[in-house]
Amino acid sequence: MTSALPFDDFRKLLAALPAGNAAAGERVRAQFARAEKPRGSLGRLEEIAAWLAIWTGRPPAVTKPLVAIFAGNHGVARHDISPRPVEATARAVELCAAGGAAVNQLCLAHDLGLKVFDLALHLPTADITEEAALDERGCAATMAFGMEAIAGGTDLVCIGDLGVGNSSVAAAMFAALFGGTGADWAGAGSGADAKMIARKAKIVDAALARHAGQLADPLEVLRRIGGREFAAIAGAILATRMERIPVILDGHAATAAAAALQAANPAALDHCVVAHLPVEPGHRKAIERLGLEPLLDLRLAHGEGAGAALAAGLVKAAALCSTGMAAAL
């Protein structure tokens, strides 16, 4: 049972998501067909350019891209489910702020804006093996905060995440949304060994047992088993959809938040692509279940928005190919 009020606005948004501009996509495909090259020879670059046009409603262009990274901490991390201490989340945020993270260099390489959101790192969410991560009002407020990530204007949003223990939280969300047990979804995350992966699987099972019978609603999955970065990412994805802004997803939390939205409305991720193929089997399986084909396969396990920033360079290149290639005589 939900308390009725805090999630109501989000349920209304999910029930009335705007569609893309199919005609704009067809114009891009026709333009590529007229270009001085063999038909279809640019493969997915042509599809990416059409996707941009469908969701912006104009010729493909990326003029103000943004990498948005959401950072949160989790009470469940106290069960020794990560080789990194909880304090590592704050250190990673500080590194980004200082310009020393991998994502900073990739943003420089591809001329991308970067925002990192510290979601009350000093206050981890509740331990999901004992109680809900967030109450409904707190989850809804965090989703609303995430919706503000696009304030200031952008035409491509690349979403990443930070959070010690959030691969375990994501595994629990995948199990709740797709079915299965902890062993089906838990993986190495930031470098867990076999014993730690087994412990992560048990934690997932414990969380599922604690919230059994209360996970039919995807928003309840998000608030009971997720965390602040998961909720903020869900809000950001919804906001971009309402503004028809294309999105590149990257990371465990981004994938799990997206999965909750798709469970609520199967069309919720039509404006999204996935940055890269994960190395972790459970995460890879979740992306397959979402029906999204990753743009890159570089064996990345780094996370923290790096893959999204790399994929943004590919999207920018696709847009330039669409608008800059000469037509056949």
C-alpha positions as CSV (number, residue, x, y, z in Angstrom):
1,M,0.0,0.0,0.0
2,T,1.2,3.5,-0.8
3,S,0.3,6.6,1.1
4,A,-1.3,8.2,-2.0
5,L,0.1,11.7,-2.1
6,P,3.9,12.0,-2.6
7,F,4.1,9.8,-5.7
8,D,0.9,11.0,-7.4
9,D,2.5,13.6,-9.6
10,F,5.1,11.1,-10.8
11,R,2.4,8.6,-11.6
12,K,0.6,11.2,-13.6
13,L,3.8,12.0,-15.5
14,L,4.5,8.4,-16.2
15,A,1.0,8.0,-17.6
16,A,1.3,10.9,-20.0
17,L,4.8,10.8,-21.5
18,P,5.2,12.8,-24.7
19,A,6.1,10.9,-27.9
20,G,9.0,11.8,-30.1
21,N,8.8,13.5,-33.5
22,A,8.9,10.5,-36.0
23,A,8.8,12.8,-39.0
24,A,12.1,14.4,-37.9
25,G,13.7,11.0,-37.7
26,E,12.5,10.2,-41.2
27,R,14.0,13.4,-42.6
28,V,17.4,12.4,-41.2
29,R,17.1,8.9,-42.7
30,A,16.2,10.4,-46.1
31,Q,19.2,12.8,-45.8
32,F,21.6,9.9,-45.2
33,A,20.0,8.1,-48.2
34,R,20.9,11.1,-50.4
35,A,24.4,11.4,-49.1
36,E,27.5,10.5,-51.2
37,K,28.0,7.1,-49.8
38,P,26.6,3.5,-50.0
39,R,23.1,3.3,-48.5
40,G,23.2,2.4,-44.8
41,S,27.0,2.3,-44.7
42,L,27.3,4.4,-41.5
43,G,25.4,1.8,-39.6
44,R,24.4,2.8,-36.1
45,L,25.7,6.4,-36.6
46,E,22.7,6.9,-38.9
47,E,20.3,5.4,-36.2
48,I,21.9,7.7,-33.5
49,A,21.4,10.8,-35.7
50,A,17.8,9.9,-36.3
51,W,17.2,9.2,-32.6
52,L,18.6,12.7,-31.8
53,A,16.2,14.3,-34.3
54,I,13.2,12.3,-33.1
55,W,13.7,13.6,-29.5
56,T,14.7,17.1,-30.2
57,G,12.4,17.7,-33.2
58,R,15.1,19.4,-35.2
59,P,18.1,18.5,-37.3
60,P,20.7,16.5,-35.3
61,A,22.9,18.8,-33.2
62,V,24.5,18.6,-29.8
63,T,25.4,22.1,-28.7
64,K,25.0,22.0,-24.9
65,P,25.6,18.5,-23.6
66,L,25.7,17.7,-19.9
67,V,27.2,14.9,-17.9
68,A,25.2,14.6,-14.6
69,I,26.6,12.4,-11.9
70,F,24.4,11.5,-8.9
71,A,26.2,10.4,-5.7
72,G,24.5,8.7,-2.7
73,N,25.4,6.5,0.2
74,H,23.7,3.4,1.5
75,G,23.1,2.0,5.0
76,V,23.3,-1.6,3.6
77,A,27.0,-1.0,2.9
78,R,27.7,-1.7,6.6
79,H,27.4,-5.5,5.7
80,D,30.8,-5.5,4.0
81,I,29.5,-5.7,0.4
82,S,32.1,-3.5,-1.2
83,P,35.9,-3.4,-1.2
84,R,35.7,0.3,-0.8
85,P,34.8,2.2,2.4
86,V,31.7,4.4,2.4
87,E,34.0,7.4,2.7
88,A,35.2,6.7,-0.9
89,T,31.9,8.1,-2.3
90,A,32.7,11.6,-0.9
91,R,36.3,11.3,-2.0
92,A,35.2,10.5,-5.6
93,V,32.9,13.5,-5.6
94,E,35.8,15.7,-4.3
95,L,38.0,14.3,-7.1
96,C,35.5,15.3,-9.7
97,A,35.2,18.7,-8.2
98,A,38.9,19.1,-8.4
99,G,39.1,18.0,-12.0
100,G,41.1,14.9,-11.4
101,A,38.7,12.1,-12.2
102,A,38.6,10.2,-15.5
103,V,35.2,11.7,-16.3
104,N,36.7,15.2,-16.1
105,Q,39.3,14.4,-18.8
106,L,36.6,12.8,-21.0
107,C,34.4,15.9,-20.7
108,L,37.3,18.0,-21.7
109,A,38.0,15.8,-24.7
110,H,34.4,16.0,-26.0
111,D,33.5,19.5,-24.7
112,L,30.9,18.4,-22.3
113,G,29.5,20.2,-19.3
114,L,29.7,18.3,-15.9
115,K,27.6,18.5,-12.8
116,V,28.1,16.3,-9.7
117,F,25.2,16.1,-7.2
118,D,26.1,15.2,-3.6
119,L,22.8,13.6,-2.3
120,A,23.3,13.9,1.5
121,L,26.4,11.7,1.6
122,H,26.7,12.3,5.3
123,L,23.3,10.6,5.8
124,P,23.2,7.1,4.3
125,T,19.8,5.6,3.4
126,A,18.4,3.0,5.8
127,D,19.6,-0.5,5.6
128,I,17.3,-2.2,3.1
129,T,17.6,-5.6,4.9
130,E,15.8,-4.0,7.8
131,E,13.6,-1.2,6.5
132,A,12.8,0.9,3.5
133,A,15.7,2.9,2.1
134,L,13.5,6.0,2.0
135,D,10.0,7.0,3.1
136,E,7.7,7.9,0.3
137,R,8.0,11.7,0.9
138,G,11.8,11.6,0.9
139,C,11.9,9.5,-2.2
140,A,9.5,11.8,-4.1
141,A,11.5,14.9,-2.9
142,T,14.7,13.3,-4.2
143,M,13.1,12.6,-7.5
144,A,12.0,16.2,-7.7
145,F,15.5,17.3,-7.0
146,G,16.8,15.1,-9.8
147,M,14.4,16.7,-12.2
148,E,16.2,20.0,-11.5
149,A,19.4,18.6,-13.0
150,I,18.5,19.9,-16.4
151,A,17.9,23.5,-15.2
152,G,19.9,25.9,-17.3
153,G,19.3,24.1,-20.5
154,T,20.8,21.2,-22.3
155,D,20.2,19.1,-25.4
156,L,21.9,15.9,-24.4
157,V,22.1,14.5,-20.9
158,C,24.6,11.8,-19.9
159,I,23.7,10.2,-16.6
160,G,26.2,8.5,-14.3
161,D,26.3,7.5,-10.6
162,L,28.5,7.2,-7.6
163,G,27.9,5.3,-4.4
164,V,29.7,2.6,-2.4
165,G,27.5,-0.4,-2.3
166,N,25.1,0.7,-5.0
167,S,25.8,-2.2,-7.3
168,S,24.3,-4.4,-4.6
169,V,21.3,-2.1,-4.3
170,A,20.9,-2.2,-8.0
171,A,21.1,-6.0,-8.0
172,A,18.2,-6.0,-5.4
173,M,16.2,-3.7,-7.6
174,F,16.8,-5.9,-10.7
175,A,15.7,-9.0,-8.7
176,A,12.6,-7.2,-7.5
177,L,11.7,-5.9,-11.0
178,F,12.8,-8.8,-13.2
179,G,12.6,-11.8,-10.8
180,G,15.3,-14.1,-9.6
181,T,17.5,-14.3,-6.5
182,G,20.6,-12.5,-5.4
183,A,22.8,-15.0,-7.1
184,D,21.2,-14.1,-10.4
185,W,22.1,-10.4,-10.2
186,A,25.0,-9.8,-7.7
187,G,28.4,-9.3,-9.2
188,A,31.9,-7.9,-8.6
189,G,30.9,-4.2,-8.7
190,S,34.0,-2.2,-7.8
191,G,36.1,-5.3,-7.4
192,A,34.5,-7.8,-5.0
193,D,36.0,-11.2,-4.7
194,A,34.0,-14.4,-4.8
195,K,33.3,-14.4,-1.0
196,M,32.1,-10.8,-1.1
197,I,29.9,-11.5,-4.2
198,A,28.3,-14.4,-2.3
199,R,27.7,-12.0,0.7
200,K,26.1,-9.5,-1.7
201,A,23.8,-12.2,-3.0
202,K,22.7,-13.0,0.5
203,I,22.1,-9.3,1.2
204,V,19.9,-9.0,-1.9
205,D,17.9,-12.1,-0.8
206,A,17.5,-10.6,2.7
207,A,16.2,-7.3,1.2
208,L,13.7,-9.1,-1.0
209,A,12.5,-11.1,2.0
210,R,12.1,-8.0,4.1
211,H,10.0,-6.2,1.6
212,A,8.1,-9.2,0.2
213,G,4.6,-8.4,-0.8
214,Q,5.3,-4.7,-1.1
215,L,7.2,-4.6,-4.4
216,A,4.4,-4.8,-7.0
217,D,4.6,-1.0,-7.6
218,P,7.8,0.0,-9.4
219,L,8.0,3.3,-7.4
220,E,7.8,1.3,-4.2
221,V,10.7,-0.8,-5.5
222,L,12.6,2.5,-6.0
223,R,12.0,3.9,-2.6
224,R,12.1,0.7,-0.5
225,I,15.2,-0.9,-2.2
226,G,16.9,1.9,-4.0
227,G,18.6,5.0,-2.7
228,R,19.0,8.7,-3.2
229,E,21.0,8.5,-6.4
230,F,18.5,6.0,-7.8
231,A,15.6,8.3,-7.0
232,A,17.3,11.4,-8.4
233,I,18.2,9.6,-11.6
234,A,14.6,8.5,-12.0
235,G,13.5,12.1,-11.7
236,A,16.2,13.3,-14.1
237,I,15.1,10.7,-16.7
238,L,11.4,11.8,-16.3
239,A,12.4,15.5,-16.6
240,T,14.4,14.9,-19.8
241,R,11.4,13.0,-21.3
242,M,9.0,15.8,-20.6
243,E,11.4,18.2,-22.3
244,R,12.2,15.8,-25.1
245,I,15.9,15.7,-24.3
246,P,17.9,12.6,-25.4
247,V,19.6,10.7,-22.6
248,I,22.7,8.4,-22.4
249,L,22.6,6.0,-19.4
250,D,25.7,4.7,-17.6
251,G,26.1,2.7,-14.4
252,H,24.3,0.3,-12.1
253,A,22.1,3.0,-10.4
254,A,21.2,4.6,-13.7
255,T,20.2,1.2,-15.2
256,A,18.1,0.2,-12.1
257,A,16.4,3.6,-11.9
258,A,15.6,3.3,-15.6
259,A,14.2,-0.2,-15.1
260,A,11.8,1.0,-12.4
261,L,10.5,3.7,-14.8
262,Q,10.1,1.2,-17.7
263,A,8.2,-1.2,-15.4
264,A,5.8,1.7,-14.7
265,N,5.5,2.6,-18.4
266,P,7.0,0.4,-21.1
267,A,7.7,3.5,-23.3
268,A,9.5,5.4,-20.5
269,L,13.0,4.9,-22.0
270,D,12.3,5.5,-25.6
271,H,14.4,8.7,-25.4
272,C,17.3,6.8,-23.8
273,V,20.3,4.9,-25.0
274,V,22.9,2.9,-22.9
275,A,26.5,4.1,-23.1
276,H,28.4,0.8,-23.1
277,L,28.1,-2.9,-22.6
278,P,29.0,-3.7,-18.9
279,V,31.5,-6.3,-18.0
280,E,29.4,-7.6,-15.1
281,P,26.9,-10.3,-16.2
282,G,24.0,-9.2,-14.0
283,H,24.2,-5.6,-15.2
284,R,24.5,-6.8,-18.8
285,K,21.5,-9.0,-18.3
286,A,19.5,-6.1,-17.0
287,I,20.3,-4.0,-20.0
288,E,19.2,-6.8,-22.2
289,R,15.9,-7.0,-20.3
290,L,15.4,-3.3,-20.9
291,G,15.8,-3.9,-24.7
292,L,18.5,-1.3,-25.0
293,E,21.6,-1.9,-27.2
294,P,24.7,-0.3,-25.8
295,L,26.6,2.2,-28.0
296,L,30.1,1.0,-27.0
297,D,31.9,-2.1,-25.9
298,L,35.2,-1.1,-24.3
299,R,35.3,-3.5,-21.4
300,L,34.7,-0.6,-19.0
301,A,34.2,-1.3,-15.4
302,H,35.1,2.2,-14.1
303,G,31.6,3.7,-14.0
304,E,31.2,7.3,-12.6
305,G,29.9,8.6,-15.9
306,A,33.1,7.8,-17.9
307,G,31.2,5.6,-20.4
308,A,28.5,8.1,-20.9
309,A,31.0,10.9,-21.6
310,L,32.7,8.6,-24.2
311,A,29.4,7.8,-25.8
312,A,28.5,11.5,-26.0
313,G,31.5,12.0,-28.3
314,L,30.0,9.3,-30.6
315,V,26.6,11.0,-30.5
316,K,28.1,14.3,-31.4
317,A,30.0,12.7,-34.3
318,A,26.8,11.1,-35.6
319,A,25.0,14.5,-35.5
320,L,27.8,16.2,-37.5
321,C,27.8,13.4,-40.1
322,S,24.0,13.9,-40.6
323,T,24.2,17.6,-41.1
324,G,27.6,18.0,-42.7
325,M,27.8,15.3,-45.4
326,A,27.4,16.3,-49.0
327,A,24.5,14.9,-51.0
328,A,25.1,12.7,-54.1
329,L,24.8,14.5,-57.4
